[in-house]
Amino acid sequence: MVLYPLGGSHGIKWIALTDEKEKRLAMTHDHTQQELTATAETVLARRYYLKDDTGKPRETWETLCHRVADAVAFGDGKNVHGDKLKEEFFRMIYHLDFLPNSPCLMNAGTDLGQLSACFVLPVPDSMDGIFTAIRNGALVHKTGGGTGYSFSRLRSKNAAVRSTQGVASGPLSFAAVFDAATETIKQGGKRRGANMGVLRIDHPDIMEFICAKEDQEKFNNFNFSVAITDAFMAAVEQGDEYDLIEPATGVIVASLDARSVYEKIVDLAWHNGEPGVLFIDAANRANMTPQLGDFEATNPCGEQWLLPYESCNLGSINLANFVIGNNGSGKVDYTRLKEVTRTATIFLDNVIDCNRFPIPEIEEMTLKTRKIGLGIMGLHDLLIQLAIPYGSEEGRTLAAQVMQFVRDAAEECSMQLAEERGAFPAYDPAVNHYGARRNAALTSIQPTGTVSMIADCASGCEPYFSIVMVKHVMDGDRLIMVNKFFEKIARREGFYSEELMGKVADTGTVIGHDEIPGQWQEVFRTAQDIKPEDHIRMQGILQLSGVDSSISKTINMPNSATREEVKLSYILGYQLGCKGLTVYRDGSRDSQVLNTMEMATVDQTALVSTEGMIKKNLPDTLNAKRYRLKDQDQKSVYIIVCFDENEKPMEVFAKFPFDNRVDLKDKSTMWTTTCRLVSLALRFNIPASEIIKQLDRSSGHMLDLPAQLSKLFKSFMAGTQHGFASACPECSGQLIFEEGCETCHQCGYSKCS
């Protein structure tokens, strides 16, 4: 006989399950061996398993889950139900029904013991306050957390500083110091520091902030977002000017044309995805504790609005595991979903009590509001199993129902916990009309880049970025990796073939392949096959249905998307009640489409070799793209690729801005010669796969030219043309931009999660 938690009107009760009920639980895979994918094991071994002195993992998935469950079950050490809870926690995590955020998986049960992912730190308008914030941020990063900062309190550039009789240097100059500090610290030895930098739209330095990341070599440890007000959006709609307010004095110092500023935000977002936008008034209308202050910033990926010094621990329910039946007759298992939601809510609340906070101010504020961020992942998996297209009205309706169900179940549990353990200390009946709860906030949808790889499901509320992926192995061969649901359905429906899988991998989409029935083309549309409007409508309906805080999601757009489409996306997101928005146009980071035709200065005579191979004759003018990268010495090098009328690469050029340096003459000559040979192979129509194979064999370093050209041609073969921005810094795989963050689906590297 086993005791399990059960909801009741008078707090958490514990009931004894009969053998029959225990047998039913066993049938829900509670006592089966959990199998993980090879990718999951790779991610766990590299990032999560504790290691011995030689760096060898000394954990398995089972022992990791026991470590986490045992550490969290007793909370502050006073929980009399800890022995029972740890079994529930273990089962839930081990079987991938729910996974906590990365710091919890990494640090629970260790000496570090810092289990939260999200922090917001205040940046006061004083030298002491600014450098205290830098110090506090360093302590947070050291323990594995990410930080959000609002620079809106800092006086504008050239504003008077009374204490020194000088002038201020402005928010951007200090943001650069924060960025440099982050660069020196690797989070917990496993995660690179991540920051969100926020500036209000009415700050006098707003235009400098909007343009700050146009140069992509600056502020690489920050996501930048503009805090947009309702007043600004009204001025945009009406074509009016709006006021800029000096934060140090509260005085209006200037005004700007709202539409011009808005157009600049749109232009830069179209250019490379930054800055994002945060709708700060919408966030503060949902502030559960307004008596404590207003929201100023979010965590690095934007899903958690937090007050200064607040933190939040996150976790995600894997919706892929909550479908009963298949072959189009499946349904959501709401009974088991409620059980897991309740257990996950207790788990996250316990994390607050067993957490070791980086600084006392964070501990004080977190215990005062006890916010948790229960989210979801595997939404696309759930819809696929029910044969519902992600971008359809039916898909959005079901997603909203499921999210509302999760939120309601979490709130019911939080209210029962309040009866048993007490409401969050800052609870004020005069402000909070919803009734006493244990937690001021319950739900958000966060990035799950690495934990979703462990669970083998789609990230957060995102659709899959690809259904069939190509992994290039050391000998130059291609390894085809097929989505488990797509392969199962393709085999069941009789349209599976290795040739088709290769075609889907090369084109990057299931759309347009006659072998695939139309129904399944719609169900397996990926992020870039789904209209931006449908991405935004999914985010909007989830936000209004069951998300207390916010949502980290990327509105994917094709490379051909226009600025007007970006502009309309922001307007639609605002109208639908989103609290923030990130737009990413495919291939827009670290690659610049040339506005003019690149002149190809090559021999125009078609030559015929002794083997009868024909060298393609090229016109005087070709379309081209320029890619910027760093060589081994961290020097900028530019690669220019020219394309024919069918978007096929025909020529490659390498350009050193410092060709006149004597010590680099040999390197420049070598790179130029390599590019000429690759160009010759392209013009003789040598298959790209053969060129890649030779480049891989010639590579001596991941940053040398053969390696870089190989990565570039692999992206062309995949149909993405992402260029060097898509290269993972750890495994050279392709980085995917989703959930407002860059993630490698091959090794688990992520800038944010």
Secondary structure as UniProt FT lines:
FT   STRAND          2..6
FT   TURN            9..10
FT   STRAND          13..17
FT   HELIX           19..25
FT   HELIX           26..30
FT   HELIX           38..43
FT   HELIX           44..48
FT   TURN            53..54
FT   HELIX           61..73
FT   TURN            74..78
FT   TURN            80..81
FT   HELIX           82..94
FT   TURN            95..96
FT   STRAND          98..100
FT   HELIX           102..107
FT   TURN            108..109
FT   STRAND          118..121
FT   HELIX           127..142
FT   TURN            143..144
FT   STRAND          146..150
FT   TURN            152..153
FT   TURN            157..158
FT   STRAND          160..161
FT   TURN            162..165
FT   STRAND          166..167
FT   HELIX           171..183
FT   STRAND          186..187
FT   TURN            188..190
FT   STRAND          191..192
FT   STRAND          195..200
FT   TURN            201..202
FT   TURN            204..205
FT   HELIX           206..210
FT   TURN            211..213
FT   TURN            216..217
FT   TURN            220..221
FT   STRAND          222..228
FT   HELIX           230..238
FT   STRAND          241..246
FT   TURN            247..250
FT   STRAND          251..257
FT   HELIX           258..272
FT   STRAND          276..279
FT   HELIX           280..285
FT   HELIX           290..292
FT   STRAND          297..298
FT   TURN            300..301
FT   STRAND          305..306
FT   TURN            308..309
FT   STRAND          311..318
FT   HELIX           319..321
FT   STRAND          323..324
FT   TURN            327..328
FT   STRAND          331..332
FT   HELIX           334..354
FT   HELIX           360..369
FT   STRAND          372..377
FT   HELIX           379..385
FT   TURN            386..387
FT   TURN            390..391
FT   HELIX           393..421
FT   TURN            425..426
FT   TURN            429..431
FT   TURN            433..434
FT   TURN            449..450
FT   HELIX           451..455
FT   TURN            460..461
FT   STRAND          468..472
FT   TURN            474..475
FT   STRAND          478..482
FT   HELIX           484..493
FT   HELIX           498..507
FT   TURN            511..512
FT   TURN            514..515
FT   HELIX           518..523
FT   HELIX           527..529
FT   HELIX           532..546
FT   STRAND          554..557
FT   TURN            559..560
FT   HELIX           563..575
FT   TURN            576..577
FT   STRAND          580..585
FT   TURN            586..587
FT   STRAND          591..593
FT   STRAND          598..599
FT   TURN            610..611
FT   STRAND          621..630
FT   TURN            632..633
FT   STRAND          636..643
FT   TURN            645..646
FT   STRAND          649..655
FT   TURN            657..660
FT   HELIX           662..664
FT   HELIX           665..683
FT   TURN            684..685
FT   HELIX           688..698
FT   TURN            702..703
FT   HELIX           705..717
FT   TURN            718..719
FT   HELIX           723..726
FT   TURN            729..731
FT   STRAND          734..738
FT   TURN            739..740
FT   STRAND          741..744
FT   TURN            745..747
//
